[in-house]
Amino acid sequence: MRFYAQHPALRTRQVAADLGMLLWTVLWVLVARVVHGAVLVLAEPGRAVEDLGRSVAGSMDSAASAAEDVPVVGDELAAPFEGLSGAAGSVRGAGQSAQDAVDTLALVLAVVLVVLPVGWLLLRWLPGRLRYAQEAGAARRMLTGVPDVELLAARAVATAPLPRLAALPAGTGAAWRAGDPAATRALAELELGRLGLRLPAGSGATATEAF
């Protein structure tokens, strides 16, 4: 397949469109990274709660261990501390859950910020680029060896916009029907011009020379 035209003006527009698509993608990836980092800041309170729960749980565990060493009533003295340690563990879990929720939110927002705008433009840009590549590749195959100008001319007669057909010299259609080589070549060049391609310069030219 051929992705770029030979004609400088059309090739410039194609390159500009491709670069625009690339820059658009990079822009939204950068925006998504900034938003992802900004949302992750919201996880700081959850991290602080988790650290507090871990610290309290550690202190209560130490206190419970010390209380258990007291003769006779050690188990009774340790029970409240063990309860507080369990409560602190719940607080730590809540802090971790808050962080997980923020992480998920940051990831989802980042993905949405990339997929939606980039996907929207991709759906508008990609079909046209693929269609051009397929048509230009087919035209190139038709120009391989002996150019099939008759088929290209027929294609131009069937599909070229009327203003472009009207711009051809008067009598081009009749001359083409009569098999005039100049008229056939003019119509073939009209079709190739739509794709930004060129017909081989001489009757002995090949597509390799033209491309």
N, C-alpha and C positions, 0 to 999 in steps of 0.2 A: 504494500500500500504506500501511497505517497501522501505525506502530511502537509507539505508546503507547496505553494504555487511557484511557477517560474517568474510570473509577472511581479516586479518589485513592489508595486502598490498593494496588491492583494497579499503577497507574502508578508509585507510589513504589518498589515492588519491582522493576519493570522498569528504572527509572532507576538504582537501586542496583546491580542486576546489570550494567548496562552500564558504570557507573563502576568497579565492581569489576574487570571485564574490562580496562578501560583502565589502572587502577592496577597490575594484575597484569602487564600488558605492559611498562609503564614500569619496574616493579621489576626484571624480569628483564633488560631492556635495560641498566639501571644496573649490575646484577650482572655482566653480560657485559662491560661496559666495564672494570670493576674487574679482572676476571679477565684480560682481554686485556692491560691495562697491566702486571699482575703477571707474566704469562708473558713479556712482552717484556723484562723485566729479565734473563731468562736469556740473552738475546742479547748481553749486555755482554762476556762472555769471548770470544765469537766475533768481536765487533767489535775487541777488543783484539788478538786473534791476527791479524786482517786488517791492522790498523794496523802491527803489528810486522813482518809479512811485507812490507808496502809499504815501510816504512822500510829494512829490510835490503836489499830488492831495489834500492832507490834508491842505497844506499851501495855495493853491489857493482857496480852499473852504472857509478857514478862511478869506482870503483877500476879496473874493467876498461878504461874509456876512458883513464885515466891510464897504465895499464900498456901499452896498445897504442902509446903514444907513445915507448916505450923502443926505441931502435934495435936491429935484428937479432932480439932475443928478445921483442919486444913481444907477439906473438901467443901465445907459450907462457906468458908471465906473465899475460896477460889471461884465458886459458882457465879457471883455477880460480875466478876472480872471476865469470866468466859462469856457471859451474856453480852457484856459491852463489846467484847472482841467480835462476837458474831454480828452485832449491829454495825460495828465499824466495817466489817467485811461487806455488809449490804451497801453501805455508803460508798465503799470503794467500787463495787460492781455498778452502782448507779453512775458514778463518774466515768467508768469505762464505757458504759452504754451511751452516755451523752457524747463521748468522743467518737464512738463508732457511728452514731447518727450524723454527726457533723462531717465525718470523713465521707460517708455515703452521699450526703447532700452536696459536698464540694465536688465529688467525682461526677455525679449526675449533672450538675450545672455545667461543669467543664465539657462533658461529652455533648450536651445539648447545644452549648455555644459553638461547638465546632460542626456538629452534624447538620443542624438546621440551616445556617447561612451557607456553608460550603456545599451541602447537598442541594440546596435550592439553585445555586449558581451552576453546579455541576450538571444538573438536569437540563439546564438551558444551554450549556456550552458543549457538553460531550456529544449529544446526538448530531449536532451540526459538524463537529470535527470528524466524527466517524463517517458520516455520510460523505463529506468531502473526500476523505481518504479512500473510501470505496470507489467513488466515481472517478477520482483522479487516477487511481490504480487501474481501473477498467479502461480508461482512456489511454493510459500508457501502454497497456497490452495491445490495444488497437493500433497503436503507432509503432509497435515492434515490427521490424522487417519492412515490408511494404505497407505504408500507412493506409488504413481503410477509410479514406476520406468520404466515400459514398455513404457509409453508415453514419458517420459523424454529421454529414450534411443533412441526411434524412432526420436525424435527431434534432438538429437545429430547426428545421422546417416545422417539426411537430411540437417543439417545446419552447423555442426562443420567444422572449417577449416581443410583442408586436412593434414597439418603438425601435428595437434593435433590428428587426427584420426590415422595417420601413427605412432605416438608415442605409441599407445596402443600395447599390446602384439599381436604377429602374430596369426591370426585365430580368433580374437575377433568378427569380423563380422559374420563369419560362426557359431560361438558358440552362438551369439545372436539370429540368425535365428533359431537355434535349441532349443532356450529357456533356454540356460544356465544362471542360476541366477548370477554367477560371471561376465559374459560378460555383461549382462543387467545392473548390478550395475555399472560396469566400465564406460559404455556409459552414464548412468544417472548422474554419478558423473562428467563426462566431461561436460555435459550440465549445471549442477549446478555450476561447477567451473567457467564457463563464467560469471555467476552472482555473484560470490564470496560467494555462499551458500554451505551448507554441507548436505549430505544425512544422515538420521538417522543411528546411528552406528550399531544397531542390527535389526533383523527382527521384534522384538517387540517394537522398539523405535517409538515414535510419533514425529510429527512435533513440538509439544510443547516442547519436550525434546531437539530437535535440535536447537530451536530458543531461 
